[in-house]
Amino acid sequence: MGGHRNMITLIVILSSLLNVALSQNGVVVGKDIYKWNLFPTIKVFVRNDLRGLVLYSACYSGGWQKNLYHADFLPGMTRKIFEFRKDLFFWGENIRYCVFKFGGQIRRFTIYRDRRDNIIGYQCRNCYWSVRRNGLCALDSQTGKYDLCYSWNK
């Protein structure tokens, strides 16, 4: 019985240390954040890099049914648009969508998707995105730049 308690104590301590070490901003390339934490908290931030244009956003969970966040962003402004706890993979994929409006255009983007943002070797807990005219770019924790770019949804 005492051996089990020691093992549990050791696992709790190691889990805490790993959570602190792996809670970096941006995409964490080459680290498996799910090894010790089955239900991590995912935070998604958006920055308006549209130079002179106000960005309007509305973000949703799953199939567009639940409005998570609605905001206006002045140029250069960064805001947290949502935070959620990651479900286990066998309960279905976590997907979050956003609709962005700027300069008379309406664009859609899948701002969070497990298959893209949280796979082995490419992990994101604090996901930072830069909105640009041709799509969004994710903050790469290796370079410190928004250089992981994706086009708008079709």
N, C-alpha and C positions, 0 to 999 in steps of 0.2 A: 504494500500500500504506500509506504514511504517513497519507494522508487517511482511510482506513478506520479506522486505529487511533485517530486523533483523534476521529472520530465515535463510536466505541465507548466511548472514555473519557468523552466528554461525556454519552452516554446513561447510563452507569453512575452518574456523579455526579448527574445530574438525577433518576434513579430513586431514588437514596438520599435525596436531599433531599425528594422527593415522599413517600416512605414515612414519613419522620419527620413531615412536615407533616400527613399524612392519618391518622396513627395516633391518632385521638381516641377518647375513650370515648363510647359510645352511638351512636345513629344519626347519620350524617353526611349531612345533607340537601344535595343539589346538588353532590356531588363524585363523580367516577368513579374509584374506587380501582383499577380494573383496567386503566387506561390504561398504567401502567408496571410492574405486578406481576401476572403471570398466575396465580400461585399464592399468594395472601395467606394468612396464618394467621388463622383466625377463633377468637375466644375468647368463650365464653358464661358469664355470671355470673347467679346467681339470688339474690334477696333475699326473706326471709320477712317479709311485711308483714301477717300474719294475726292480729296482736294477741292474744297469750296462747296461741296454738296452736303445737305443734311440727309442722313440715312434714317429711314423708318424701318422697324422690324417687328415681326410677329413670329413667335416660335411655338412649335407644337410637338406633342409626343405621339409616337406611333403613327396611325393613319390620319393625321390632321384633326383628330377629334378633340384634343384637349389643349387649350391655349395655355402655354407655360409663361410666356413673357411678351410684353409689348413695350417698345421704347423708341425714342427719337435720339439720334446720336449726332452731335455737331462734329464737324471735321476734326480729326485727331483724338476724339474721345474714345475711351475704352470702358466697357461695362460688362459686369457678369450678367449673362442672360438666363442661366439656370444652373441648378445644382441638383444632383440626384444620386441615389445609391445604386450601384451596379447590381443587376440581378445575375443569378447563376446562368450560364450559357444555355442550359437545357430548358429554361423557362422562356426561351425566345430571345431574339436579338433586340438589343436596346437601340432605338433609332429616334433621333430628334431632327425635326425639319424647321427651317426658317424661311419666311417670305420677306424679301428686302425690297424697299421702294426708294428710288433716288433718281433725280433728273428726269422724271416722267417715265421711267422704266420700272417694271415689276419683275423681280428675279427670285427663283427658288433655289435652295441649297440644303443638302443633307448635312447639317452642322455636326452631328455626332452619329456614328454608326460603328457598332462593335467590330464588324469585319474589316474596317479601315483603321479605326482609332485605338483598338485594344486587342491586338493579336501578339503572339510571342515575337519579340524582337522589335516591336513598334507600339509602345504603350503611351497612353495619355491620361493623366489625372486632372491636371489643370491645363485645359486645352485653350490656347489663345489663337484667335483667328483675326486676320486683317482682311477687311472687305475692300475689294478693288473693282474697277469697271468690268474686267473680264472674268472675275470669279473671286475665290477666297484663297488665302495662303495661311498655312499653319505655322506657328512658331516652332522652329527646330531647336531643341535644347542643346544640340551639339554645336550649332553655329551661332545661336543667339539671334537668328534672323528669321523673318517670315519668308522662307524659301521653299516650302512644301506646298505647291500651288495646285488648285483644282478648278475646273471650269464650272459654270453654273449648271444646275440640273436642266435637262431638256424638257 
